[in-house]
Amino acid sequence: MKRLSIKMKIMIWFTAAMIVMVFGTTVVNFSISREVLDQTIQERLINTVAANAQEIEYYNSPKGEKEPTDFFLSYKEGTLEIDDDFLDYNEGIYTALVDSENNLLYGEMPAQLEEDEAFSFTSVGTIKYKGEKFYIYEKQLTGDDLQGLWLRGFVSENETTNVLYKMVRLSLWLIPLIGVLSLLGGFVITRRSFLPIESINSAARQIAESGDLSKRIDIFTDNGGLCGSTKKAKDEIQNLACTFNDMFSKLEDAFNAEKQFTSDASHELRTPLSVIKANCEYALDFASSDEEFKEALEIIHRQSNRAASLLSQLLFFARLDQRKTSIKLEDTDLSLLVQSLCDDRRILLSQRPVLNTDIQPEIHTMADKDLITRLVNNLIDNAVKYIGNGDTIKVSLCQNETSVVLSVSDNGIGISPENIPKIWDRFYMEDQSRSQTSENSFGLGLSMVAEIAHLHGGHMEVESVPGKGSRFTLILSR
Ligand code: ADP
């Protein structure tokens, strides 16, 4: 049993349950039916005898007009008229008219009664005659001069058994037919339901063997197309397949982003390293004066600073990724923190550009101080880098009922609307020539800012007009 597939186990269980259920219902059904049929036939027997009793009349003197279809027989000094509605045989029920000496006057008797048994069945009883069992019911006639006359009704037990046999015969092919049909239905449904599992299995195996994350589980939804986040599944297993497809897509995206990141990082590192190597070779082979050596060393120094800065940013990203699961948020006086960051920056900037602040005091929020410091510094760094001909940077902090809002705005060169969505991508730089003049520009700052916002359960927004300036806003929910 352990080695059987779930599909097989369900089918076996389903079949066994089906057999037990059909068998049980049939047995219960037959026993109930037998009782119900017995009762019904006994009631019919009583009713038929009672109805026939109404059809008998007695006349002292000969009746003037005689109905040609009625039956007449002499009784005592008069005549008994038996109406043609008297049913001596009706659907298995016999009725006989007998006198008090047990003589048959009219009708039919399929069984004979012993002397001592006669007139003792005023409620339904049973007798056995020539191996056949009969229900019997006797009713004494009442009314003018009818005393001493009895109606005796018989019905064979076979009448009940015959109906039961019919039921058995019907059940014999109907129940297996229903059983086979439901099993077939069950088989088709289980087979169809389990198909996605086979697809999931084969897709997972193919991905494991080929390492190709672009493969998907071939489950097609009702509205067509491979299922995934946009296509809705029609049952739980399809839903599982869709969730797997979604997961594969996310894994593929993450894997591709990681690949892109590694390739971009290598590319960025190669440039300063090539410059350093070229300058070393030049200094060793061709530099002849102290000035030429000094010039080569200065270039080497600058480029090694750039490489070191890139490495430290990459390291920070790696730590940020690790921190995603274990960020330490603590109650932070954000007003104080942002104010002190701006004060420090003012000292570094001396006069230009002017750094203005509009900070609402006493704003507390749960935050990681190091990460928020990094975020604010990055935004101010960018404002300083892209200030262009403008000369004002403004840092403001306020809160409303739902959120804490921190923004850094400048009246610098701004960003073209079509590039705004790209600025959050790692290694994206809108103006390469301008950015690269700065040692620390790698296009990593804003993606780091966005990730820090995300880690705090918040998000970044940007408004920018080329030539007029930009405003970067961090929104944290309270
Ligand atoms: P970078 O190291 O190049 O500054 P970022 O990720 O910080 O990298 O920024 C990405 C790009 O967004 C920059 O190359 C620049 O074009 C644009 N950008 C960022 N901040 C500003 C700003 N304050 N004003 C204008 N452009 C900006």
Boltz pocket constraint, residues with backbone or C-beta under 6 A from the ligand:
constraints:
  - pocket:
      binder: B
      contacts: [[A, 378], [A, 379], [A, 382], [A, 383], [A, 385], [A, 386], [A, 387], [A, 410], [A, 412], [A, 413], [A, 414], [A, 415], [A, 423], [A, 425], [A, 428], [A, 429], [A, 430], [A, 431], [A, 435], [A, 440], [A, 441], [A, 442], [A, 443], [A, 444], [A, 445], [A, 446], [A, 447], [A, 470]]
      max_distance: 6.0
